[in-house]
Amino acid sequence: MTVSLNSFQLRRPQIPIFLCAFVTLLNDRLGETVLLPLLPYLPGRFTDSGTILGLLGGTYALAQFAVVPLIGALSDRFGRKPVLTACVAGSVIGLGLFAITVWIDWNILPAAWLGIVPLVLLFSARIIDGFSGGTASSATAVLADISTPESRAKAFGLIGVAFGLGFILGPFIGGRLAEINIALPGLAATAFAVFNLLLVIYILPETHPPAARNSLPSKSKLNPITQIAQIFANQLVRRLCLAFFLFFMAFNGFTNVLVLYLKQTFSWTVSLASLTFAVVGLIAMVVQGLLIGPLVKSFGEWRLTIAGIGFVIAGCLLLPLANQQNSISVVFTAVSVLAIGTGLVVPCLRALVSRRLNNSGQGAVLGSLQSLQSLGTFLGAAVAGFAYDQIGPRSPFWLASLVLAGVIALVAGGLPGSSGQTRFQES
C-alpha cells in the first residue's frame, strides 16, 4: 500500500494542489474576519441587543463544532475533493445569504417583521457557513496527503501563513469596504469563496486514493460531545484541556463584543474598529512565526503559557480604562498586549497537552481541541453578549479577566515538580 500511495502522490503536480489548499485556508479565515468587525454595525439596523450580537457571532462556531468530526470522517471515506467542494459551496451559500440580507432595504417590511426576518436570515447564513466549516480541516488533510513525513511541517506552514494573512487582510478589507457600503464586505467575501470553489472544482485533483480510504466510524465517534467527554476522562490532560477551553471562552467572548464596545462607547467607525483585529493578527503572526521557537528554547512552554495569559489579562484590564480622550492609544496598546499573549498561549498550551500525552492518544485529543475551541467560542460569545446587556459594556472584560485568572490556576497545576505533573519538566 505504501508504494501505491507514493506513486499516487508523485503522479500529481503539487503546485496546483498547494494553491488550492492555500486559497481554501485563506477563504476560511477571510469568510469570518471580513464579517467579524462588521457584525456590531449590522444588528443596529434591526436590534441593539448585545445578547443577539453574541449569539450571532457564536453561531458559526457552534455549527462548526457540531459537524467537523463528521466532515473529517466523510473526507476519509469518500475522498478530499467531493467533501471540500461541498464545504466551499456551503461557504458560498452562507456568505451569499449574509451579503444579500445586508444589501436588501428591509424598511419595506411592516415594523413588526423588521426585527425578525433579517435576523433569521443572518443567523441562517452563519449556521450554513459554520456547517461548511470543515474547509480548513479538509485542506489540511490534502496537504498531509501530498507531503512526506519529512516535508509535512513545511507544508503545514501554509496553514499559519494563510490564517495570519486572513486575520490581517480580512478586518482591513472589511472595514474599508464597509465605509463605502455596508453590504460590500459580504459581497467581497462571497466573490472570493466563488473563486475558491472554481479552483477546487477545476484544478484540485483527488489526493486521497481509494486504497487508503476508511469506512465511516460509529455514530458515537462522530458525536462531538462524546469526544469532549473522552478528553476529560483522560487524567493526563484533563486540567490542561479545561484551561484550553476556558481560555478560548474568555478570549473569544470579550473580543466578540469589542467592536460593539468601541462603537457604542467611543463612536468608533467600522474602519477604525477593524484595525484592532488587523493589529492582533499581525502581532500574533510575528510572535508565532518568528519568536516562539527561540522563546521556547529559552523559557519553555509552561512559563510562556503563564506569561502569555498574564499579557492577555493585562490587555483585558486596560480596555475598560479607556475614555473619550485616550481611547485610540489605550485600545491599540491593549490589543497589542493581547496579541502578544495570544501568540504565546495558543501554541504553547497545545504543546503542553501534546507533551503530556507522551505519544499516546495524541491524534484523538489534539484533534478534539478544535471542538473545545469552537464550543468555548460559542459559549464565551453568548455570555459576553448577555453580560454586556445586563451588567454593563465593560463587564465582559472584567469577567474575562476572572476566567483567565482561573486558567492560570489550572495551568499552574502543571508546575514542574508538583504532584502528578512531573512530565512538564522543562529542558
C-alpha positions as CSV (number, residue, x, y, z in Angstrom):
1,M,0.0,0.0,0.0
2,T,2.8,2.4,0.7
3,V,4.2,2.1,-2.8
4,S,0.8,2.7,-4.4
5,L,0.2,5.7,-2.1
6,N,3.6,7.2,-3.0
7,S,3.1,6.6,-6.7
8,F,-0.4,8.2,-6.5
9,Q,1.1,11.3,-4.9
10,L,4.0,11.5,-7.3
11,R,1.7,11.5,-10.4
12,R,0.0,14.7,-9.2
13,P,1.6,18.1,-9.9
14,Q,1.8,19.7,-6.5
15,I,1.8,23.4,-7.3
16,P,-2.0,23.5,-8.1
17,I,-2.7,21.4,-5.0
18,F,-0.8,23.8,-2.8
19,L,-2.5,26.7,-4.5
20,C,-6.0,25.2,-3.9
21,A,-5.1,24.4,-0.3
22,F,-3.7,27.8,0.4
23,V,-6.7,29.6,-1.1
24,T,-9.1,27.4,0.8
25,L,-7.4,28.1,4.1
26,L,-7.3,31.8,3.3
27,N,-11.0,31.7,2.3
28,D,-11.8,30.0,5.7
29,R,-10.3,32.9,7.6
30,L,-11.4,35.7,5.3
31,G,-15.0,34.5,5.3
32,E,-15.0,35.1,9.1
33,T,-12.7,38.0,9.6
34,V,-14.2,40.2,6.8
35,L,-17.5,40.0,8.6
36,L,-16.4,39.8,12.3
37,P,-15.8,43.6,12.8
38,L,-18.9,44.3,10.7
39,L,-21.4,42.4,12.9
40,P,-21.9,45.2,15.6
41,Y,-22.8,47.6,12.8
42,L,-25.5,45.3,11.4
43,P,-27.8,44.4,14.3
44,G,-28.1,48.2,15.0
45,R,-30.3,48.2,11.9
46,F,-32.5,45.6,13.4
47,T,-31.7,45.4,17.1
48,D,-29.3,46.9,19.7
49,S,-29.0,43.8,21.9
50,G,-25.5,42.7,22.8
51,T,-27.0,39.3,23.6
52,I,-28.2,38.9,20.0
53,L,-24.8,40.0,18.7
54,G,-23.1,37.5,21.0
55,L,-25.3,34.7,19.7
56,L,-24.9,35.8,16.1
57,G,-21.1,35.8,16.5
58,G,-21.1,32.5,18.2
59,T,-23.5,30.6,16.0
60,Y,-20.8,30.0,13.4
61,A,-18.6,28.3,16.0
62,L,-21.4,26.2,17.3
63,A,-22.4,24.9,13.9
64,Q,-18.7,24.2,13.1
65,F,-18.4,22.3,16.5
66,A,-21.3,20.1,15.5
67,V,-20.1,18.9,12.1
68,V,-16.3,19.0,12.0
69,P,-15.9,15.3,13.2
70,L,-18.4,14.2,10.5
71,I,-16.7,16.2,7.8
72,G,-13.4,14.6,8.6
73,A,-14.8,11.1,8.6
74,L,-16.6,11.8,5.2
75,S,-13.3,13.0,3.8
76,D,-11.5,9.8,4.8
77,R,-14.3,7.7,3.4
78,F,-15.2,9.4,0.1
79,G,-12.1,11.5,-0.7
80,R,-11.0,15.0,-0.2
81,K,-12.2,16.7,-3.4
82,P,-16.0,16.0,-3.1
83,V,-16.1,16.9,0.6
84,L,-14.0,20.0,0.0
85,T,-16.2,21.0,-2.9
86,A,-19.3,20.6,-0.8
87,C,-17.8,22.6,2.1
88,V,-16.7,25.5,-0.1
89,A,-20.1,25.5,-1.9
90,G,-21.7,25.8,1.5
91,S,-19.5,28.7,2.3
92,V,-20.6,30.4,-0.9
93,I,-24.2,29.9,0.0
94,G,-23.8,31.1,3.6
95,L,-21.7,34.2,2.7
96,G,-24.0,35.0,-0.2
97,L,-27.1,34.9,2.0
98,F,-25.4,37.1,4.5
99,A,-24.4,39.6,1.8
100,I,-27.9,39.7,0.3
101,T,-29.5,40.1,3.7
102,V,-27.4,43.2,4.5
103,W,-27.9,44.6,1.0
104,I,-31.7,44.5,1.0
105,D,-33.6,47.5,2.3
106,W,-35.8,45.9,4.9
107,N,-37.8,49.0,5.6
108,I,-40.3,47.7,3.1
109,L,-41.4,45.2,5.8
110,P,-44.0,46.0,8.4
111,A,-42.4,47.3,11.7
112,A,-43.3,44.0,13.5
113,W,-41.3,42.0,11.0
114,L,-38.3,44.3,10.7
115,G,-36.5,42.9,13.7
116,I,-37.3,39.3,12.9
117,V,-36.9,38.4,9.2
118,P,-33.4,39.9,8.7
119,L,-32.1,38.4,11.9
120,V,-33.4,35.0,11.0
121,L,-31.6,35.2,7.6
122,L,-28.4,36.4,9.3
123,F,-28.5,33.5,11.7
124,S,-29.2,31.1,8.9
125,A,-26.3,32.4,6.9
126,R,-23.9,32.0,9.8
127,I,-25.2,28.5,10.5
128,I,-24.8,27.4,6.9
129,D,-21.3,28.9,6.8
130,G,-20.5,27.1,10.1
131,F,-21.8,23.8,8.8
132,S,-19.5,24.1,5.9
133,G,-16.6,25.0,8.2
134,G,-14.7,21.8,7.5
135,T,-12.8,23.6,4.8
136,A,-9.7,24.1,7.0
137,S,-9.6,20.5,8.2
138,S,-10.1,19.2,4.7
139,A,-7.5,21.4,3.2
140,T,-5.1,20.3,5.9
141,A,-5.8,16.7,5.0
142,V,-5.0,17.5,1.4
143,L,-1.6,18.9,2.5
144,A,-0.9,15.8,4.6
145,D,-1.8,13.5,1.6
146,I,0.8,15.1,-0.7
147,S,3.6,15.5,1.9
148,T,6.2,13.1,3.1
149,P,6.7,13.0,6.9
150,E,9.9,14.9,6.4
151,S,8.3,17.7,4.5
152,R,5.0,17.8,6.4
153,A,6.0,20.5,8.8
154,K,7.0,22.8,5.9
155,A,3.7,22.1,4.1
156,F,1.7,22.8,7.2
157,G,3.5,26.2,7.4
158,L,0.9,27.2,4.8
159,I,-1.8,27.0,7.4
160,G,-0.1,29.6,9.7
161,V,0.6,31.9,6.7
162,A,-3.0,31.7,5.4
163,F,-4.6,32.2,8.8
164,G,-2.3,35.1,9.6
165,L,-2.9,36.8,6.3
166,G,-6.7,36.2,6.7
167,F,-6.7,37.8,10.1
168,I,-4.7,40.8,8.9
169,L,-6.4,41.3,5.5
170,G,-10.0,40.4,6.5
171,P,-10.7,43.1,9.0
172,F,-8.8,45.7,7.0
173,I,-10.6,45.0,3.7
174,G,-14.0,44.6,5.5
175,G,-13.6,47.9,7.3
176,R,-12.6,49.8,4.2
177,L,-15.4,48.4,2.1
178,A,-18.0,49.0,4.8
179,E,-17.1,52.7,4.8
180,I,-18.3,52.7,1.1
181,N,-21.3,50.4,1.5
182,I,-22.2,48.2,4.4
183,A,-23.0,45.3,2.0
184,L,-19.7,45.3,0.2
185,P,-17.7,43.2,2.7
186,G,-20.2,40.4,2.4
187,L,-20.2,40.6,-1.4
188,A,-16.4,40.6,-1.5
189,A,-16.2,37.5,0.8
190,T,-18.7,35.8,-1.4
191,A,-16.8,36.6,-4.5
192,F,-13.6,35.1,-3.0
193,A,-15.5,32.0,-2.0
194,V,-16.8,31.6,-5.5
195,F,-13.2,31.9,-6.8
196,N,-12.1,29.2,-4.2
197,L,-14.9,26.9,-5.4
198,L,-13.9,27.2,-9.1
199,L,-10.3,26.4,-8.1
200,V,-11.4,23.3,-6.2
201,I,-13.7,22.1,-9.0
202,Y,-11.4,22.6,-11.9
203,I,-7.8,22.5,-10.6
204,L,-7.7,20.3,-7.5
205,P,-7.1,16.6,-8.1
206,E,-8.2,13.9,-5.7
207,T,-5.3,13.4,-3.3
208,H,-6.8,10.5,-1.2
209,P,-6.6,7.3,-3.2
210,P,-9.3,4.7,-2.9
211,A,-6.9,2.2,-1.4
212,A,-6.3,4.5,1.6
213,R,-10.0,5.2,2.4
214,N,-11.7,4.1,5.6
215,S,-15.2,3.1,6.4
216,L,-17.3,5.6,8.4
217,P,-16.9,5.3,12.2
218,S,-19.7,4.6,14.5
219,K,-22.2,7.4,15.4
220,S,-20.7,7.8,18.9
221,K,-17.3,8.6,17.5
222,L,-18.8,11.3,15.3
223,N,-20.6,12.9,18.3
224,P,-18.5,16.0,19.4
225,I,-20.0,15.8,22.9
226,T,-18.7,12.2,23.2
227,Q,-15.3,13.3,22.0
228,I,-15.1,16.0,24.6
229,A,-16.2,13.6,27.3
230,Q,-13.4,11.3,26.3
231,I,-10.9,14.1,26.6
232,F,-11.9,15.0,30.1
233,A,-11.8,11.3,31.1
234,N,-8.1,11.4,30.4
235,Q,-6.5,12.4,33.7
236,L,-3.2,13.2,32.0
237,V,-4.7,16.2,30.1
238,R,-7.9,17.0,31.9
239,R,-6.7,20.2,33.6
240,L,-4.9,21.5,30.5
241,C,-7.8,20.8,28.2
242,L,-10.1,22.6,30.6
243,A,-7.7,25.5,30.6
244,F,-7.7,25.5,26.8
245,F,-11.5,25.6,26.7
246,L,-11.7,28.4,29.3
247,F,-9.0,30.4,27.6
248,F,-10.9,30.5,24.3
249,M,-14.2,31.0,26.1
250,A,-12.8,34.1,27.7
251,F,-10.7,35.5,24.8
252,N,-13.3,35.0,22.1
253,G,-16.1,36.1,24.4
254,F,-14.8,39.6,25.0
255,T,-13.3,40.0,21.5
256,N,-16.8,39.3,20.1
257,V,-18.2,42.4,21.9
258,L,-15.1,44.5,21.5
259,V,-16.2,46.3,18.3
260,L,-19.7,46.9,19.8
261,Y,-18.0,48.4,22.8
262,L,-15.8,50.7,20.7
263,K,-18.8,51.7,18.5
264,Q,-21.2,52.5,21.3
265,T,-18.8,53.8,23.9
266,F,-16.4,55.8,21.7
267,S,-18.3,56.2,18.4
268,W,-15.5,54.4,16.5
269,T,-16.1,53.9,12.8
270,V,-16.1,50.4,11.4
271,S,-12.8,51.0,9.6
272,L,-11.0,52.1,12.8
273,A,-12.5,49.3,14.9
274,S,-11.5,46.8,12.2
275,L,-7.9,47.8,12.5
276,T,-7.8,46.4,16.1
277,F,-8.2,42.9,14.6
278,A,-5.6,43.5,12.0
279,V,-3.1,44.6,14.7
280,V,-3.9,41.4,16.6
281,G,-3.4,39.2,13.6
282,L,-0.1,40.9,12.6
283,I,1.5,40.7,16.1
284,A,0.3,37.2,16.7
285,M,1.7,36.1,13.4
286,V,5.1,37.6,14.2
287,V,5.1,36.0,17.6
288,Q,4.1,32.6,16.4
289,G,6.1,32.7,13.2
290,L,9.4,34.2,14.3
291,L,9.7,34.5,18.1
292,I,8.0,31.4,19.6
293,G,10.9,29.0,18.7
294,P,13.7,30.9,20.4
295,L,11.4,31.8,23.3
296,V,10.5,28.2,23.9
297,K,14.2,27.2,23.9
298,S,15.0,29.9,26.5
299,F,11.9,29.7,28.8
300,G,9.9,26.5,28.0
301,E,6.2,26.2,27.1
302,W,5.0,26.2,30.7
303,R,6.5,29.6,31.6
304,L,5.5,31.1,28.3
305,T,1.9,29.9,28.8
306,I,1.7,31.5,32.2
307,A,3.3,34.7,30.8
308,G,1.0,34.8,27.8
309,I,-2.1,34.5,29.9
310,G,-0.7,37.4,32.0
311,F,-0.4,39.5,28.9
312,V,-4.0,38.7,27.9
313,I,-5.3,39.7,31.4
314,A,-3.3,42.9,31.2
315,G,-4.9,43.7,27.9
316,C,-8.4,42.9,29.3
317,L,-7.8,45.2,32.3
318,L,-6.6,48.1,30.0
319,L,-9.6,48.1,27.7
320,P,-12.2,49.3,30.3
321,L,-9.8,52.1,31.4
322,A,-10.1,53.9,28.0
323,N,-12.1,57.1,27.8
324,Q,-13.1,59.5,25.0
325,Q,-9.8,61.4,25.1
326,N,-7.4,58.4,25.1
327,S,-9.4,55.7,23.5
328,I,-7.3,55.2,20.4
329,S,-3.9,55.0,22.3
330,V,-5.2,52.9,25.1
331,V,-7.2,50.4,23.0
332,F,-4.4,49.8,20.5
333,T,-2.0,49.4,23.3
334,A,-4.4,46.9,24.9
335,V,-4.9,44.8,21.8
336,S,-1.2,44.8,21.1
337,V,-0.6,43.3,24.6
338,L,-3.5,40.9,24.0
339,A,-1.9,39.8,20.7
340,I,1.5,39.1,22.3
341,G,-0.3,37.0,24.9
342,T,-2.4,35.0,22.4
343,G,0.6,34.4,20.2
344,L,2.3,32.8,23.2
345,V,-0.6,30.9,24.8
346,V,-2.1,29.1,21.9
347,P,1.0,27.2,20.5
348,C,2.5,26.6,24.0
349,L,-0.7,25.3,25.6
350,R,-1.2,22.9,22.6
351,A,2.5,21.8,23.1
352,L,1.9,21.2,26.8
353,V,-1.0,18.9,26.0
354,S,1.0,17.1,23.4
355,R,4.0,16.5,25.7
356,R,1.7,15.3,28.5
357,L,0.4,12.5,26.3
358,N,3.8,11.0,25.6
359,N,2.7,9.9,22.1
360,S,-0.3,8.0,23.4
361,G,-3.6,9.1,22.0
362,Q,-2.2,12.3,20.5
363,G,-4.3,12.3,17.4
364,A,-7.7,12.0,19.1
365,V,-7.0,14.5,21.9
366,L,-5.2,17.1,19.8
367,G,-7.9,16.8,17.1
368,S,-10.6,17.3,19.7
369,L,-9.0,20.6,20.9
370,Q,-10.6,22.2,17.9
371,S,-14.0,21.1,19.2
372,L,-13.2,22.6,22.6
373,Q,-12.1,25.8,20.9
374,S,-15.4,26.1,18.9
375,L,-17.6,25.3,21.9
376,G,-15.7,27.8,24.1
377,T,-16.1,30.4,21.4
378,F,-19.8,30.0,21.2
379,L,-20.4,30.0,25.0
380,G,-18.0,32.9,25.5
381,A,-19.7,35.0,22.9
382,A,-23.2,34.3,24.3
383,V,-22.1,35.0,27.9
384,A,-20.2,38.2,26.9
385,G,-23.2,39.5,25.0
386,F,-25.6,38.8,27.9
387,A,-23.2,40.5,30.4
388,Y,-22.9,43.5,28.1
389,D,-26.6,44.0,28.2
390,Q,-27.4,43.1,31.8
391,I,-24.3,44.3,33.7
392,G,-22.7,46.9,31.5
393,P,-20.5,47.4,28.4
394,R,-17.2,47.0,30.4
395,S,-18.3,43.9,32.3
396,P,-17.2,41.3,29.6
397,F,-13.6,42.4,30.1
398,W,-13.7,42.1,33.9
399,L,-15.4,38.7,33.6
400,A,-12.8,37.5,31.1
401,S,-10.0,38.6,33.5
402,L,-11.5,36.5,36.2
403,V,-11.8,33.4,34.0
404,L,-8.3,33.9,32.8
405,A,-7.1,34.0,36.4
406,G,-8.7,30.6,36.7
407,V,-6.9,29.4,33.6
408,I,-3.6,30.4,35.2
409,A,-4.5,28.3,38.3
410,L,-5.2,25.3,36.1
411,V,-2.0,25.6,34.1
412,A,-0.1,26.2,37.4
413,G,-1.1,22.7,38.3
414,G,1.5,21.7,35.8
415,L,4.3,23.4,37.7
416,P,7.4,21.3,37.3
417,G,7.8,19.1,40.3
418,S,4.2,19.3,41.5
419,S,2.3,16.1,42.3
420,G,1.3,14.2,39.2
421,Q,2.7,16.8,36.8
422,T,6.4,15.9,36.5
423,R,6.2,15.4,32.7
424,F,6.2,19.1,32.4
425,Q,9.8,19.2,33.5
426,E,11.4,21.9,31.5
427,S,14.5,21.2,29.5
